Amino acid sequence: MIYIGLTGWGDHDSLYTRPNTKNKLSVYASHFPVVEVDTAFYAIQPESNGEKWVRETPDSFQFIVKAYQGMTGHLQRDIPFDSWDEMFKKYKESLQPYIRANKLAMVLFQFPPFFTCTPKAIRYLRWCKQQMEDIPCALEFRHQSWFAPSVRKETLQFMKEENWIHSICDEPQAGSTSVPLVLKATRKDKTLIRMHGRNIHGWNNQGQKNWRDVRYLYRYNDQELSEWIRYLSELQKHTNTIYMLFNNNSGGDAANNAKRMIELLGIEYKGLAPRQLSLF
């Protein structure tokens, strides 16, 4: 099965027919069966948020929750907890509403470009996996050292041995801070794909004001999306369930690209939230 969705639900204007739409997640869930909770990256969310979001979505809806930035090294300052053990404990508590409702697809550990392939980094990944216990976790790199030809096979083998879900990236090939397209599943049950766009000029331009908005400014054309029909077919030989998230939303393109991908694949999802119709 292939589940297609977006990274977050708040910024996709084409999904919401009314300005200032309330309960955007409920509307979102009438279009897509899965979403990434990106707010969890910026702060560990209170359980009440998870409980609310679980209530607002159908029984079959799935959440992919990003790991908190303190857990992936993005914070680059002291963590706001007494210990790393406490940070992971609090984060796991925040996941309980999704787990109780059987709506947690996985946690996504997306590491920064300066997280390179070193023995220390590998030890930390093992420690993270131990802390997360039996919670399914996906691993996404942002430095090409992990997939250099000399170590690519070893990286994938390590992910298999440690039971990490591979987060496959479609992104610009823009030097060391991007990773190549590695179409390999590391777990039989689940694989994640994140579509970041292919804006090579904006990818590394971090000195520019609002560079994050430029980074994901890209609209996939039909030829590029059609390539993924073949890629997905090949991946399905090795993994049962594929989650495909579109993250190219700087220009509002993610929702349209995701819907077009669903059309190209001929998928009709059952169990979505009722579509809210309006006369105005």
N, C-alpha and C positions, 0 to 999 in steps of 0.2 A: 504494500500500500504506500502511496505517496501523499503526504500531507503538505499543503502549500499555504504559507502565511507570510506575515510581515514582522519586522522588528519594532514592537510597540504598536499601540492602537490610537494614539491621540492626534497624530499629525498627518492624517490621510484624508484631506478635504474632499476628495472625490467620492468617499464612502458615505459622507454625511450630507443629506439633502438640505437640511436646515442649518443656518448659521447658529452657533452656540448650542449645538446638539448636546443634550445631556445623555448620560448612560452610553457613552461612545463604545464601550466594550460590548454591550449588548447588541448594538448595531453592527459592530465589527464581526461578531460571532455569527451574524446572518450571512456573511460573505466567505469567511475562512474558518477552518477547523482547528487552527493552532496559532499561537502568538508567542513572541519573545517578550518577557518582562524585563525591559531594559532599565527601569527605575531601580531595580535591585542592585545594579552596578554602583550607583551613586550613594546609596544608603541601604542598610539592611532594613527591610520593610517590616512594620509591625504585623503580627498575625492577623489583625483585624482587616488589613488591606487584602491579604490573601483570601480570607473568608468572604469578603465582599465580592472579589473578582470571581471566585468559584460560584457564588450564588447567581451572578449575572450571566453565566455561560451555560450552554447545554451540557447534558451528562457526558457526552462523548468528546467535549472540547479538551484540548491539551495545552499546557503551558511549558515553555522552555524558559527557565529562570536564569538570568546571568549571575555569575558569581560576583560578590562584592569586590570593589576595586582594591580594598586592603588585602584580599586573599590572592590577588593576581599581581601585586606589586606596582599597580598604577599609582597608588597614593603618594609614594615618594616622600613620606613623612611618617611620624609615629602614628601607629594605628590608635583609634579612640577606644581601646579596650585594655584591660589589665594584662592580657596575654593573648597569644595567637590561638591557644586552645579555646579561650572564652569567645573570641571572634567567630571561630568555626561553630561553636556550640550555639551562639545566638543566631547565626545564619541558618543552621539546620532547623532550629525552632521556627524560623519564619517560613519554612517549607511545609510545615505540618498541615495547613489547610489544603494544599494541593495533594499531598500524599493521602490524607484521609478521604478525599473525594475521588481518588484514583485519576487525577488530572495532571500529574507531574510527568511530562515526557522525559525531561533531563535537566540537569544544571549545566550551564555553559561556562567553562573556564577559558576566557579569551585573554591571552597573555600579551604584553606590550612588545613593541619592536626591539627593546633593549634586553628582552628575556631570550638569551641566546643559548645554543646547545652546549652546555658545560656539565661536568659531573655534579656541580652544586645544584644546577637547575634540575637535573634528573632526580637527585635526592629529594628536592623539594616537591616535585611532581608525585613521587612515591608517598611522601608524607601527606600531601593533600588527599590522595586517594584513600589512604588509611583513615584520615579524619572524616571523610564523607561516607565511610562504611559501605552499605549496600545501595546507596542512592546513585542512580545512573548519572554519569558525568561525561560531558563532551569536552574535547580539548582542541583549542584553536591557537595556532602559532601565528606570529606576525614578523618573524625573522627567518630568512631563507636558510640559515645555517642548519635548521632542523631537517630540511629536505635537500641538502646538498647531495649530489650523486654519490659521494663517498659514504654517507650515513643514512640515506633515505630508507634503505631496507631495515637498518637497525632501529630507526625511529618508529617505523610502523610495527616492527616486532615488539618493541617496548610497549607501545600502546595496546597491542593485543594482550601481552602478558599481564599488564596492569589493569586491563578491562576498561580502557578509555574508549569512548565513542569518538570516531574521527569527525571533526568539523571541517569539511572540505570547503575551500574558499574559491570563489570566482572573483578575481580582483585584478587590477592592473599589474603588469610585470614591470615594476618600477624600482629595481635594485634590491638591496639587502633587506629593506623593510616591507617586502611583500613576499608571499610564498607562491610557488608554482601550483598549478592545478594537479592535485594528486588524487586520482580517481580510485581510491582503495578504501574498502570497508575494513574496520578493525574489530567490529562486533557483528555477529550474525543477526541480532535482533534489531539494531537501530543504527542509522547513519544520519548525520546532519550535513546540510549544504547551506552555505550562506552566500548570497549574491550581493556583492559589494559594489558592483558596477565596474567599469573599465576606464575610468577617467585618469589616465596616466599622468596628465599635467597637474592635476590637483592632489594626487595621492600623497606626495611627499612635501608639499608646500606648506609646512607648518609655521613658517615665519609670517605668512600672510594673515591678515585679520579675517576672522570667520573662516579659517581654513577647513574646519570640520564641515561647514556647509558646502564648500567647494569639493571636498574629498569624495562625497557620495553623489555628486551631480552627474547623473548619467541615466540614459534611457536605453535599455536593450532593444535591439530591433528583432524582427521575426527570424532572421537568419541566425542570430546569436542564440535566441531562445530555442530554435529548432535543433541546434547542436546538442542541447541538453536532453532531447528526446532519446538520442542514441546513448549519451552518457548514463542517463537514468536506467535505460534498459540493461546496460552492462552491469551497473551497480546492483540491480535487482537480482542478479544471479548469485550475489554474495551476501545480501542483507535483506531482511524481511520487510522492514519499515524504513522509509526515507522521509525526513522532514526537510523541507526546502523553504528558506526564509529570504525574502527580498529586503535588502538594507539600503537600496539606492534611492533614498527619499529626499535628498536635498532639493530637488525640483518637483517633488510630488509624483515621481514616476513609479515607485515601488508597487502601489496597489494595482495600477493598470498593468504593469509587467506581470505581476502574480496572477491576475485574472486571465491575461492572455496565455500564460503558461498552462493554466488549468484548461483553457479552451483547446490549446494545441495537443494536450495529452488526452482530451476527451473525458475528463473526470467529472462526475456528478456526485457531490458530497451529500450524504444523507445525515440527518440529525443536526443540521445547522439551526440556529435560532430563527424564529419566524421573522420574515422581512417586514420592517415597519413601513407602511405606505402612508403617504400624505397627499391631500388634495392641493396643497399649496407649496 
